[in-house]
Amino acid sequence: MKRVIWAVVAVLAGLTVGVHAALAQASPDPLAAASQYVNAPKPWQWWFPEAGSPMQAKIDWLMQYVLWIMAVVVGFVGVLMAYVCVRYRAKRNPTPSHLTHNTLVEVIWLVIPTILLAVIIVPSISLIYYEADDSNPYMTVTVTGHQWYWEYNYQAVPGLDYTSYMIPDDKIDPSQGQIRRLSVDHPLVLPIGEKIKFDITSSDVLHGFYLPSLGVQRYAIPGTVVTSWTMIPKAGTYFGQCNQICGINHDAMPIEIKAVPMADYLAWTKMAQQDYTMNSSGPPQFSSPKPVNEYADVSVTK
Ligand SMILES: [Cu+2]
């Protein structure tokens, strides 16, 4: 009898292992596509990050456009000043001119700066309108800043509301592609090629929802909602940080975005609903890297 029972147990165990293996094969990681391209800051980076959205590409273009106009103005004024200093110095020009007006020169120095301002203001205003146009999004995510983590609420996915904590330094695993001070336990997952609206707010103090490679920068203000949007054409991992000094662990609330194709995003929402729906109500996977009282103790002993 015992043998029969053991045989049944062995068959059932074998079946379970087989089913698990089949399931593991059938459901690959829906976020795998995001690891193909990582848009993260580099040491000693001097320039903007590579543009990950049309908005950042436009910001980058406008910045360079204004920079070149400014370079020409600064160069011209600098040369003019140097010429005047040398040509009209007291030694060479002992009797100063008493000329005070020249209509042509005055018209020129009024008209040229006006033209320069016009060619700067037209693309600037058009970019402001482009950034403000968050109409007709595919979906909206409510982003809430907390001391010191982010919370993401997918308005279109009932119950999908979870927290995102920075992975502490001693738990970082570079073999998994994790980056110190930037990777989080639960990234914000978005579909590529779709317009995503952010409703940004805060539960306590001012935070900043800042995604440099996507051209998004908005304050998270308690009691009000500030909106922004993005559209990420390329699957990948994008990073941001809270950029409003919000307290002692201000540096420990990065933003990690995994942008994946729509099919993967839909597969992920199902998985996330089962795995970490309403995670914000339970204990977080990681706590803040250093408890507040640890800092407090340090300051008390000093
Ligand atoms: Cu903050």
Residues whose N, C-alpha, C, O or C-beta is under 5 A from the ligand:
A	BS01	CU	L206 H207 G208 C242 Q244 C246 H250 M253
